Amino acid sequence: MKISNTPAFSNADLLAREKDIEQASRSLKAIAHPLRLKILCVLSDHEVSVQDIVDSVGTSQSNISQHLAILRDKGVLGSRKEANKVFYRIADSRMLKLLDMMQEVFCSPKK
């Protein structure tokens, strides 16, 4: 595979996109924890209740709630309440692309 030496964006273009850089930085900081990555894998492309996340990830509800709050506060997750249940989803489709790429890079079978 040939990698081009010509960048898709110039450094000036990237620097002008300050808002995007800040959002990317917040998102990457928020997901840079093994448990939060597991939560994102559980959510992948659909809504999941807090209890289902707890059951899938295998830790306490209070621990999960703390990590969900971090992800929500950084804009990674969205939530909605239905009766006494809270459902979470990935709020930004760019995060889904990032997760797909991370799975491809880190989770593909070694050749």
Buried (B, 14 or more C-beta within 10 A) or exposed (E): EEEEEEEEEEEEEEEEEEEEEEBEEBBEEBBEEEBBBBBBBBBEEEBBEBEBBBEBBEEEEEEBBEBBEBBBEBBBBBBEEEEEEBBBBBBBEEBBEBBEEBEEEEEEEEE
